[in-house]
Amino acid sequence: MSGSVTSLGSAQIQSEVATVQARLQAPITTLQNQEAGDKAEISAWGTISGAISTLQTSLAGIKDISSINNRTATSTATSVATATATNSALATTYNLTGVTLAKTQEIYSNVLGSGSKKLGSSAGSLTFTLKSGKTETVSVGSSDLTLNGIAAAINKIAGGVQASVVGTSEGARLVLQGSATGSSQAFSVSGTGTLAKFDYASGAASSGSFTRAQAARNSSFKLNGVPISNATNTITTAISGVTLTLTGSGTVGTGGALTGNSATVTVGSSPGAIASEVGTVANSLNAAIAAINKQTAFTPASSASGTTTSSAQSGPLLGNFTATDLSQQLLSAISGAAASGATANSIGFSISSAGAVSFNSGTFATAYAANPTGVTTLVNQIYKTLDTLTTSAIGSGGTGGTIAAETKDDNATITSLNSEIASITASNNAQIQNLVQEYSIAEAASTSASITQSYLSIFNTGSSTSKG
């Protein structure tokens, strides 16, 4: 009997299994590559959606440019008066002469020792009566009958009069000051108990223990020759749309006349705030277009000095009509804008050969000064067009729109691919398991056959020897 049986080695089995695994993995790899492409598209759409959302947010700034302040107010003497203006203000010049500031009433007491010296032992009260008729009463206990204690009690009620204690080389004085300017804020003082010494008659240069340092008065000036009086130094009713703030009364010249107490306020057109909002839209629009172009771009292979070679690169959305169409429509919102004698180019917009949008605020200011109605109409048109495009792309508030539809399809495809990959993987695992089992059975059979052959070889050898 002759022949041999060779057992299978583990290395050989592993190699055979690996070959089968590689063959079974091939369709899974194809599906995984397809899934990676879909995920890249979703990521690209996410980038574009973020840029479109920023553009949509910036559009709020030009939704109603009539609400953006386009007036400035300048003063020839800010030490006398300053001004601000709103859109309703007439663009013209106003002359302010004879400016006198509104003042609070201020009185001070005789020297009464130190701020902490007791003034008496009988508790009392102070009653302040304003010219407007309002009264306030402050009670001071016997333990607080010092200048410091009286001032603290007055300030505690935070009313129409404020108090402080001023120290001098001779001693301390109680200073009372109205909390508001205007002639109606003039006040008188009457006291009881120990505080009876603090009586003061309103309007008096000196009364009781008090001397008037400053009388309460209204601000006053002439506006283009018309007399104006106000309780405060901020005047909002003299000129429609203009707030005047008086800052100084000038200086006293020869003979007591005030000099340097005049100012000229000029209200003019200033589209700077509008230009800033339009510029913000231009920047975010350019960023949105650039984001789309990057995701749809194709870069051909290139080499540098014949040594470094780069392979061709394509954006995840190369050839995607929805993306390229959105980019073109955004550009057309500017390039095709025209209304009331104004064009996008005439108000400062420009588009480069590469499709980049830029904006010149100086050109806008010039155009606005020459044709504010036409520029306003054109900006409104640009707003409406871009608002429609952004809403269509990402919906309202960043939800919905064509971008969401695109990613929804990609996500559905990914879900389907994952399901298919899982199914194939399960089938492959079962096949590999069966293959390993078959090899194990074959290896066991091979081993048994080899042993049997060895025994038979012994018998065959023994029989041959005995015959010799």
GIJO-V569681 format. One record per pair of residues at least 4 apart in sequence whose C-alpha atoms are under 7 Angstrom apart, sorted by sequence separation. I is the first residue (numbers start at 1). J is the second residue. D is the distance in Angstrom with one decimal. If there is no record, write none. Layout:
i->I j->J d->D
i->I j->J d->D
//
This chain:
i->8 j->12 d->6.8
i->9 j->13 d->6.4
i->10 j->14 d->6.1
i->11 j->15 d->6.2
i->12 j->16 d->6.3
i->13 j->17 d->6.2
i->14 j->18 d->6.0
i->15 j->19 d->6.2
i->16 j->20 d->6.5
i->17 j->21 d->6.1
i->18 j->22 d->6.1
i->19 j->23 d->6.4
i->20 j->24 d->6.2
i->21 j->25 d->6.0
i->22 j->26 d->6.4
i->25 j->29 d->6.2
i->26 j->30 d->6.4
i->27 j->31 d->6.4
i->28 j->32 d->6.1
i->29 j->33 d->6.1
i->30 j->34 d->6.4
i->31 j->35 d->6.2
i->32 j->36 d->6.1
i->33 j->37 d->6.4
i->34 j->38 d->6.4
i->35 j->39 d->6.2
i->36 j->40 d->6.1
i->37 j->41 d->6.3
i->38 j->42 d->6.3
i->39 j->43 d->6.2
i->40 j->44 d->6.1
i->41 j->45 d->6.2
i->42 j->46 d->6.2
i->43 j->47 d->6.4
i->44 j->48 d->6.4
i->45 j->49 d->5.9
i->46 j->50 d->6.2
i->47 j->51 d->6.5
i->48 j->52 d->6.1
i->49 j->53 d->6.0
i->50 j->54 d->6.3
i->51 j->55 d->6.4
i->52 j->56 d->6.1
i->53 j->57 d->6.2
i->54 j->58 d->6.3
i->55 j->59 d->6.4
i->59 j->63 d->6.3
i->77 j->81 d->6.3
i->78 j->82 d->5.2
i->85 j->89 d->6.0
i->113 j->117 d->6.4
i->129 j->133 d->6.4
i->130 j->134 d->5.3
i->140 j->144 d->6.2
i->141 j->145 d->6.7
i->145 j->149 d->6.0
i->146 j->150 d->6.0
i->147 j->151 d->6.1
i->148 j->152 d->6.2
i->149 j->153 d->6.2
i->150 j->154 d->6.3
i->151 j->155 d->6.2
i->152 j->156 d->6.0
i->167 j->171 d->5.8
i->168 j->172 d->5.8
i->181 j->185 d->6.4
i->191 j->195 d->4.9
i->192 j->196 d->4.4
i->206 j->210 d->5.7
i->207 j->211 d->6.4
i->222 j->226 d->5.0
i->223 j->227 d->6.4
i->252 j->256 d->5.4
i->253 j->257 d->5.2
i->271 j->275 d->6.0
i->272 j->276 d->6.1
i->273 j->277 d->6.5
i->274 j->278 d->6.3
i->275 j->279 d->5.9
i->276 j->280 d->6.3
i->277 j->281 d->6.5
i->278 j->282 d->6.3
i->279 j->283 d->6.2
i->280 j->284 d->6.3
i->281 j->285 d->5.9
i->282 j->286 d->6.1
i->283 j->287 d->6.3
i->284 j->288 d->6.2
i->285 j->289 d->6.3
i->286 j->290 d->6.1
i->287 j->291 d->6.1
i->288 j->292 d->6.4
i->289 j->293 d->6.2
i->290 j->294 d->6.1
i->291 j->295 d->6.5
i->292 j->296 d->6.3
i->293 j->297 d->5.7
i->303 j->307 d->6.7
i->304 j->308 d->5.2
i->314 j->318 d->6.3
i->320 j->324 d->6.5
i->321 j->325 d->5.8
i->322 j->326 d->6.2
i->323 j->327 d->6.4
i->324 j->328 d->6.4
i->325 j->329 d->6.2
i->326 j->330 d->6.2
i->327 j->331 d->6.4
i->328 j->332 d->6.1
i->329 j->333 d->6.2
i->331 j->335 d->6.2
i->332 j->336 d->5.2
i->333 j->337 d->6.0
i->338 j->342 d->5.6
i->339 j->343 d->6.5
i->342 j->346 d->6.2
i->343 j->347 d->6.5
i->344 j->348 d->6.6
i->345 j->349 d->4.7
i->351 j->355 d->5.7
i->352 j->356 d->5.2
i->360 j->364 d->6.5
i->361 j->365 d->6.1
i->362 j->366 d->6.4
i->363 j->367 d->6.2
i->364 j->368 d->6.0
i->365 j->369 d->6.1
i->366 j->370 d->6.4
i->367 j->371 d->6.0
i->368 j->372 d->4.5
i->371 j->375 d->6.2
i->372 j->376 d->6.0
i->373 j->377 d->6.2
i->374 j->378 d->6.2
i->375 j->379 d->6.1
i->376 j->380 d->6.2
i->377 j->381 d->6.3
i->378 j->382 d->6.3
i->379 j->383 d->6.1
i->380 j->384 d->6.3
i->381 j->385 d->6.3
i->382 j->386 d->6.1
i->383 j->387 d->5.8
i->384 j->388 d->6.1
i->385 j->389 d->6.3
i->386 j->390 d->6.0
i->387 j->391 d->6.0
i->388 j->392 d->6.1
i->389 j->393 d->6.2
i->390 j->394 d->6.1
i->391 j->395 d->4.3
i->394 j->398 d->5.1
i->395 j->399 d->5.0
i->400 j->404 d->5.3
i->401 j->405 d->6.6
i->402 j->406 d->6.3
i->403 j->407 d->6.3
i->404 j->408 d->5.9
i->405 j->409 d->6.4
i->406 j->410 d->6.5
i->407 j->411 d->6.0
i->408 j->412 d->6.1
i->409 j->413 d->6.2
i->410 j->414 d->6.2
i->411 j->415 d->6.2
i->412 j->416 d->6.3
i->413 j->417 d->6.1
i->414 j->418 d->6.0
i->415 j->419 d->6.3
i->416 j->420 d->6.3
i->417 j->421 d->6.0
i->418 j->422 d->6.0
i->419 j->423 d->6.2
i->420 j->424 d->6.2
i->421 j->425 d->5.9
i->422 j->426 d->6.2
i->423 j->427 d->6.3
i->424 j->428 d->6.0
i->425 j->429 d->6.1
i->426 j->430 d->6.3
i->427 j->431 d->6.3
i->428 j->432 d->6.1
i->429 j->433 d->6.0
i->430 j->434 d->6.2
i->431 j->435 d->6.1
i->432 j->436 d->6.1
i->433 j->437 d->6.2
i->434 j->438 d->6.1
i->435 j->439 d->6.2
i->436 j->440 d->6.1
i->437 j->441 d->6.2
i->438 j->442 d->6.1
i->439 j->443 d->5.9
i->440 j->444 d->6.1
i->441 j->445 d->6.1
i->442 j->446 d->6.0
i->443 j->447 d->6.1
i->444 j->448 d->6.3
i->445 j->449 d->6.1
i->446 j->450 d->6.1
i->447 j->451 d->6.4
i->448 j->452 d->6.3
i->449 j->453 d->6.1
i->450 j->454 d->6.3
i->451 j->455 d->6.5
i->452 j->456 d->6.2
i->453 j->457 d->6.0
i->454 j->458 d->6.5
i->455 j->459 d->6.5
i->456 j->460 d->6.0
i->457 j->461 d->6.0
i->458 j->462 d->6.1
i->459 j->463 d->6.2
i->460 j->464 d->6.4
i->461 j->465 d->6.5
i->462 j->466 d->6.5
i->463 j->467 d->6.6
i->464 j->468 d->6.8
i->129 j->134 d->5.9
i->130 j->135 d->6.2
i->140 j->145 d->6.7
i->144 j->149 d->4.7
i->145 j->150 d->6.3
i->167 j->172 d->4.3
i->180 j->185 d->6.4
i->191 j->196 d->4.0
i->206 j->211 d->4.2
i->222 j->227 d->4.4
i->223 j->228 d->6.8
i->230 j->235 d->6.9
i->252 j->257 d->5.5
i->253 j->258 d->5.6
i->303 j->308 d->5.3
i->304 j->309 d->6.5
i->338 j->343 d->4.3
i->344 j->349 d->5.2
i->345 j->350 d->5.7
i->351 j->356 d->5.4
i->352 j->357 d->6.7
i->391 j->396 d->5.6
i->394 j->399 d->5.7
i->395 j->400 d->4.6
i->75 j->81 d->6.8
i->129 j->135 d->4.4
i->144 j->150 d->6.6
i->166 j->172 d->5.5
i->167 j->173 d->6.4
i->190 j->196 d->6.7
i->191 j->197 d->6.8
i->201 j->207 d->5.9
i->205 j->211 d->6.1
i->206 j->212 d->5.8
i->221 j->227 d->5.9
i->222 j->228 d->5.7
i->236 j->242 d->6.4
i->252 j->258 d->4.5
i->253 j->259 d->5.9
i->303 j->309 d->4.1
i->337 j->343 d->5.9
i->338 j->344 d->6.5
i->351 j->357 d->4.7
i->394 j->400 d->5.5
i->395 j->401 d->4.5
i->75 j->82 d->5.7
i->128 j->135 d->5.5
i->129 j->136 d->6.7
i->155 j->162 d->5.6
i->165 j->172 d->6.6
i->166 j->173 d->5.3
i->178 j->185 d->6.5
i->191 j->198 d->5.8
i->200 j->207 d->5.0
i->205 j->212 d->5.1
i->221 j->228 d->5.4
i->236 j->243 d->4.6
i->251 j->258 d->5.3
i->252 j->259 d->6.1
i->302 j->309 d->5.7
i->303 j->310 d->6.2
i->337 j->344 d->5.6
i->350 j->357 d->5.8
i->351 j->358 d->6.4
i->368 j->375 d->5.8
i->394 j->401 d->4.4
i->75 j->83 d->6.9
i->127 j->135 d->6.8
i->128 j->136 d->5.2
i->154 j->162 d->6.5
i->155 j->163 d->6.2
i->165 j->173 d->5.7
i->166 j->174 d->6.5
i->190 j->198 d->6.5
i->191 j->199 d->5.7
i->200 j->208 d->5.7
i->220 j->228 d->5.5
i->221 j->229 d->6.8
i->235 j->243 d->5.8
i->236 j->244 d->6.4
i->250 j->258 d->5.9
i->251 j->259 d->5.3
i->302 j->310 d->5.3
i->350 j->358 d->5.4
i->393 j->401 d->4.7
i->394 j->402 d->6.6
i->74 j->83 d->6.5
i->127 j->136 d->5.6
i->128 j->137 d->6.3
i->154 j->163 d->6.3
i->165 j->174 d->4.8
i->166 j->175 d->7.0
i->189 j->198 d->6.9
i->190 j->199 d->4.3
i->199 j->208 d->5.6
i->220 j->229 d->4.5
i->234 j->243 d->7.0
i->235 j->244 d->5.1
i->250 j->259 d->5.5
i->251 j->260 d->6.4
i->301 j->310 d->5.4
i->302 j->311 d->6.8
i->335 j->344 d->6.6
i->349 j->358 d->5.8
i->350 j->359 d->6.4
i->392 j->401 d->5.1
i->393 j->402 d->4.9
i->394 j->403 d->6.0
i->73 j->83 d->5.6
i->127 j->137 d->4.2
i->140 j->150 d->6.6
i->164 j->174 d->6.1
i->165 j->175 d->6.0
i->189 j->199 d->5.0
i->190 j->200 d->6.4
i->198 j->208 d->6.6
i->200 j->210 d->6.4
i->219 j->229 d->5.6
i->220 j->230 d->6.5
i->234 j->244 d->5.7
i->235 j->245 d->6.4
i->250 j->260 d->4.7
i->301 j->311 d->4.4
i->334 j->344 d->6.0
i->349 j->359 d->4.6
i->391 j->401 d->6.9
i->392 j->402 d->6.4
i->393 j->403 d->5.6
i->394 j->404 d->6.9
i->73 j->84 d->5.2
i->126 j->137 d->5.6
i->127 j->138 d->6.4
i->164 j->175 d->5.3
i->189 j->200 d->4.8
i->197 j->208 d->6.8
i->198 j->209 d->6.0
i->218 j->229 d->6.2
i->219 j->230 d->5.2
i->234 j->245 d->4.5
i->250 j->261 d->4.1
i->301 j->312 d->4.1
i->348 j->359 d->5.2
i->349 j->360 d->6.6
i->72 j->84 d->6.6
i->73 j->85 d->5.8
i->125 j->137 d->6.7
i->126 j->138 d->5.2
i->151 j->163 d->5.0
i->163 j->175 d->5.6
i->164 j->176 d->6.7
i->188 j->200 d->5.4
i->189 j->201 d->6.6
i->197 j->209 d->6.5
i->218 j->230 d->5.3
i->219 j->231 d->6.2
i->233 j->245 d->5.7
i->234 j->246 d->6.4
i->249 j->261 d->5.3
i->300 j->312 d->4.4
i->348 j->360 d->4.6
i->72 j->85 d->5.9
i->125 j->138 d->5.4
i->126 j->139 d->6.5
i->140 j->153 d->6.6
i->151 j->164 d->5.7
i->163 j->176 d->4.7
i->188 j->201 d->5.0
i->218 j->231 d->4.6
i->219 j->232 d->6.2
i->233 j->246 d->5.1
i->299 j->312 d->5.5
i->300 j->313 d->6.4
i->348 j->361 d->6.4
i->71 j->85 d->5.8
i->125 j->139 d->4.2
i->151 j->165 d->7.0
i->162 j->176 d->5.8
i->163 j->177 d->6.3
i->188 j->202 d->4.4
i->218 j->232 d->6.5
i->219 j->233 d->6.0
i->299 j->313 d->4.9
i->71 j->86 d->5.8
i->124 j->139 d->6.0
i->125 j->140 d->5.7
i->138 j->153 d->6.7
i->161 j->176 d->6.6
i->162 j->177 d->5.3
i->187 j->202 d->5.4
i->298 j->313 d->5.8
i->299 j->314 d->6.1
i->348 j->363 d->4.9
i->71 j->87 d->5.8
i->124 j->140 d->5.6
i->138 j->154 d->6.1
i->161 j->177 d->5.6
i->162 j->178 d->6.1
i->186 j->202 d->6.6
i->298 j->314 d->4.3
i->347 j->363 d->5.8
i->348 j->364 d->5.1
i->69 j->86 d->5.7
i->70 j->87 d->5.8
i->123 j->140 d->6.0
i->124 j->141 d->6.8
i->148 j->165 d->6.5
i->161 j->178 d->4.5
i->162 j->179 d->6.1
i->297 j->314 d->5.9
i->298 j->315 d->6.3
i->347 j->364 d->4.4
i->69 j->87 d->5.3
i->123 j->141 d->4.8
i->147 j->165 d->6.6
i->160 j->178 d->5.8
i->161 j->179 d->5.3
i->297 j->315 d->5.2
i->123 j->142 d->4.4
i->160 j->179 d->5.2
i->296 j->315 d->4.9
i->122 j->142 d->5.7
i->295 j->315 d->4.5
i->296 j->316 d->6.6
i->298 j->318 d->6.9
i->347 j->367 d->5.6
i->121 j->142 d->5.3
i->294 j->315 d->6.6
i->295 j->316 d->5.8
i->296 j->317 d->4.7
i->297 j->318 d->6.0
i->346 j->367 d->6.9
i->295 j->317 d->5.5
i->296 j->318 d->4.1
i->295 j->318 d->6.9
i->296 j->319 d->6.7
i->120 j->145 d->6.4
i->119 j->145 d->5.7
i->118 j->145 d->5.6
i->119 j->146 d->5.7
i->147 j->174 d->6.3
i->118 j->146 d->4.8
i->117 j->146 d->5.5
i->116 j->146 d->5.3
i->186 j->216 d->5.3
i->115 j->146 d->6.2
i->116 j->147 d->6.4
i->185 j->216 d->6.3
i->292 j->323 d->6.5
i->115 j->147 d->4.8
i->116 j->148 d->6.0
i->342 j->374 d->6.0
i->115 j->148 d->5.2
i->183 j->216 d->4.9
i->341 j->374 d->6.3
i->342 j->375 d->6.2
i->182 j->216 d->5.7
i->183 j->217 d->4.0
i->340 j->374 d->4.7
i->181 j->216 d->6.4
i->182 j->217 d->4.6
i->183 j->218 d->5.4
i->292 j->327 d->6.4
i->339 j->374 d->6.5
i->181 j->217 d->6.7
i->182 j->218 d->4.3
i->342 j->378 d->6.7
i->181 j->218 d->6.9
i->340 j->377 d->7.0
i->289 j->327 d->5.5
i->339 j->377 d->6.4
i->339 j->378 d->5.2
i->338 j->378 d->6.2
i->337 j->382 d->6.6
i->183 j->231 d->6.8
i->334 j->382 d->6.9
i->182 j->231 d->4.0
i->333 j->382 d->6.3
i->115 j->165 d->6.7
i->181 j->231 d->6.0
i->182 j->232 d->6.1
i->181 j->232 d->5.7
i->132 j->184 d->5.3
i->333 j->385 d->6.1
i->131 j->184 d->5.1
i->132 j->185 d->6.8
i->333 j->386 d->6.5
i->131 j->185 d->6.0
i->130 j->185 d->5.7
i->131 j->186 d->5.3
i->130 j->186 d->5.6
i->131 j->187 d->5.8
i->330 j->386 d->6.9
i->114 j->171 d->5.6
i->115 j->172 d->5.7
i->130 j->187 d->4.2
i->113 j->171 d->4.8
i->114 j->172 d->5.1
i->129 j->187 d->5.3
i->130 j->188 d->6.6
i->111 j->170 d->6.8
i->112 j->171 d->6.3
i->113 j->172 d->5.5
i->128 j->187 d->6.3
i->129 j->188 d->5.3
i->111 j->171 d->5.4
i->112 j->172 d->5.7
i->128 j->188 d->5.7
i->129 j->189 d->6.6
i->111 j->172 d->5.4
i->112 j->173 d->6.2
i->128 j->189 d->4.8
i->111 j->173 d->5.1
i->127 j->189 d->5.7
i->128 j->190 d->6.8
i->110 j->173 d->6.0
i->126 j->189 d->6.7
i->127 j->190 d->5.3
i->109 j->173 d->5.3
i->126 j->190 d->5.7
i->127 j->191 d->6.3
i->108 j->173 d->6.4
i->109 j->174 d->5.2
i->126 j->191 d->4.5
i->108 j->174 d->5.7
i->109 j->175 d->6.5
i->125 j->191 d->5.6
i->126 j->192 d->6.7
i->108 j->175 d->4.3
i->125 j->192 d->5.4
i->107 j->175 d->5.8
i->108 j->176 d->6.3
i->124 j->192 d->4.9
i->107 j->176 d->5.4
i->124 j->193 d->4.4
i->126 j->195 d->6.7
i->106 j->176 d->5.7
i->107 j->177 d->6.5
i->123 j->193 d->5.8
i->124 j->194 d->5.9
i->125 j->195 d->6.3
i->286 j->356 d->5.9
i->106 j->177 d->4.3
i->122 j->193 d->5.5
i->123 j->194 d->6.4
i->124 j->195 d->5.7
i->286 j->357 d->5.1
i->105 j->177 d->5.6
i->106 j->178 d->6.5
i->122 j->194 d->5.3
i->104 j->177 d->6.7
i->105 j->178 d->5.3
i->121 j->194 d->7.0
i->104 j->178 d->5.3
i->120 j->194 d->5.7
i->104 j->179 d->7.0
i->282 j->357 d->6.6
i->104 j->180 d->5.9
i->282 j->358 d->6.4
i->104 j->181 d->4.3
i->282 j->359 d->6.3
i->103 j->181 d->4.9
i->104 j->182 d->6.5
i->102 j->181 d->5.7
i->103 j->182 d->6.2
i->102 j->182 d->5.8
i->279 j->359 d->6.0
i->105 j->186 d->5.8
i->275 j->361 d->5.6
i->275 j->364 d->6.6
i->271 j->365 d->5.8
i->271 j->368 d->6.9
i->110 j->209 d->5.5
i->109 j->209 d->5.4
i->110 j->210 d->6.3
i->109 j->210 d->4.3
i->108 j->210 d->5.3
i->109 j->211 d->6.3
i->107 j->210 d->6.1
i->108 j->211 d->5.4
i->107 j->211 d->5.5
i->108 j->212 d->6.5
i->107 j->212 d->4.3
i->108 j->213 d->6.9
i->106 j->212 d->6.1
i->107 j->213 d->5.2
i->106 j->213 d->5.4
i->107 j->214 d->6.9
i->106 j->214 d->5.0
i->105 j->214 d->5.3
i->106 j->215 d->6.5
i->105 j->215 d->4.6
i->104 j->215 d->6.6
i->105 j->216 d->4.1
i->104 j->216 d->4.5
i->103 j->216 d->5.2
i->104 j->217 d->6.8
i->103 j->217 d->5.2
i->102 j->217 d->5.4
i->103 j->218 d->6.7
i->102 j->218 d->4.4
i->102 j->219 d->3.8
i->101 j->219 d->4.5
i->100 j->219 d->5.4
i->101 j->220 d->6.7
i->100 j->220 d->5.2
i->99 j->220 d->5.9
i->100 j->221 d->6.3
i->99 j->221 d->4.4
i->98 j->221 d->4.9
i->97 j->221 d->5.7
i->98 j->222 d->6.3
i->96 j->221 d->6.5
i->97 j->222 d->5.2
i->96 j->222 d->5.6
i->97 j->223 d->6.8
i->96 j->223 d->4.9
i->95 j->223 d->5.7
i->96 j->224 d->6.5
i->94 j->223 d->6.8
i->95 j->224 d->5.0
i->102 j->231 d->6.4
i->94 j->224 d->6.2
i->102 j->232 d->5.6
i->102 j->233 d->5.7
i->101 j->233 d->6.2
i->101 j->246 d->6.6
i->101 j->248 d->6.3
i->101 j->249 d->5.6
i->100 j->249 d->4.6
i->99 j->249 d->5.4
i->89 j->240 d->5.8
i->89 j->241 d->4.3
i->88 j->241 d->5.2
i->89 j->242 d->6.1
i->86 j->241 d->5.2
i->85 j->241 d->5.6
i->86 j->242 d->6.5
i->85 j->242 d->4.4
i->84 j->242 d->5.7
i->85 j->243 d->6.4
i->83 j->242 d->6.8
i->84 j->243 d->5.3
i->83 j->243 d->5.5
i->84 j->244 d->6.9
i->83 j->244 d->4.6
i->82 j->244 d->6.0
i->83 j->245 d->6.0
i->99 j->261 d->5.2
i->81 j->244 d->6.8
i->82 j->245 d->5.2
i->98 j->261 d->5.6
i->99 j->262 d->6.3
i->81 j->245 d->5.5
i->82 j->246 d->6.6
i->97 j->261 d->6.4
i->98 j->262 d->6.1
i->81 j->246 d->4.3
i->97 j->262 d->4.4
i->80 j->246 d->5.9
i->81 j->247 d->5.1
i->96 j->262 d->5.4
i->97 j->263 d->6.6
i->80 j->247 d->4.9
i->81 j->248 d->6.9
i->96 j->263 d->5.2
i->79 j->247 d->5.7
i->80 j->248 d->4.3
i->95 j->263 d->6.2
i->96 j->264 d->6.0
i->79 j->248 d->5.7
i->80 j->249 d->6.3
i->95 j->264 d->4.6
i->80 j->250 d->6.8
i->94 j->264 d->5.7
i->95 j->265 d->6.4
i->93 j->264 d->7.0
i->94 j->265 d->5.1
i->93 j->265 d->5.8
i->94 j->266 d->6.3
i->93 j->266 d->4.4
i->92 j->266 d->5.9
i->93 j->267 d->6.2
i->92 j->267 d->5.3
i->91 j->267 d->4.8
i->92 j->268 d->6.7
i->90 j->267 d->7.0
i->91 j->268 d->4.8
i->91 j->269 d->6.7
i->80 j->261 d->6.1
i->80 j->262 d->6.6
i->81 j->263 d->6.5
i->80 j->263 d->6.4
i->77 j->263 d->5.2
i->76 j->263 d->5.6
i->75 j->263 d->6.4
i->76 j->264 d->5.4
i->75 j->264 d->5.6
i->76 j->265 d->6.6
i->75 j->265 d->4.5
i->74 j->265 d->5.5
i->75 j->266 d->6.5
i->73 j->265 d->6.5
i->74 j->266 d->5.3
i->73 j->266 d->5.5
i->74 j->267 d->6.7
i->73 j->267 d->4.4
i->72 j->267 d->5.6
i->73 j->268 d->6.5
i->71 j->267 d->6.7
i->72 j->268 d->5.4
i->71 j->268 d->5.6
i->72 j->269 d->6.3
i->71 j->269 d->4.8
i->72 j->270 d->5.8
i->70 j->269 d->5.7
i->71 j->270 d->5.0
i->70 j->270 d->4.7
i->70 j->271 d->4.8
i->70 j->273 d->6.7
i->69 j->273 d->6.7
i->68 j->273 d->6.8
i->68 j->274 d->6.3
i->65 j->274 d->6.6
i->62 j->277 d->6.3
i->61 j->277 d->5.5
i->62 j->278 d->6.6
i->58 j->280 d->6.5
i->59 j->281 d->6.1
i->58 j->281 d->5.5
i->55 j->281 d->6.5
i->55 j->284 d->5.0
i->54 j->284 d->6.4
i->55 j->285 d->5.8
i->51 j->287 d->6.5
i->52 j->288 d->5.6
i->51 j->288 d->4.8
i->48 j->288 d->6.7
i->51 j->291 d->6.9
i->48 j->291 d->5.7
i->47 j->291 d->7.0
i->48 j->292 d->5.9
i->44 j->295 d->6.1
i->44 j->316 d->6.6
i->41 j->316 d->5.3
i->40 j->316 d->5.9
i->41 j->317 d->6.2
i->63 j->380 d->7.0
i->63 j->383 d->6.4
i->62 j->383 d->6.6
i->59 j->383 d->6.5
i->56 j->387 d->6.6
i->56 j->390 d->6.0
i->52 j->390 d->6.2
i->49 j->394 d->6.5
i->53 j->398 d->6.2
i->45 j->403 d->6.6
i->42 j->407 d->5.5
i->42 j->410 d->6.8
i->38 j->410 d->5.6
i->38 j->414 d->6.9
i->35 j->414 d->5.7
i->35 j->417 d->6.8
i->31 j->417 d->6.4
i->31 j->421 d->7.0
i->28 j->421 d->5.9
i->24 j->428 d->6.3
i->8 j->443 d->5.6
i->7 j->443 d->6.1
i->7 j->446 d->5.0
i->6 j->446 d->6.7
i->7 j->447 d->5.7
i->5 j->446 d->6.7
i->5 j->449 d->6.5
i->6 j->450 d->6.9
i->5 j->450 d->5.3
//
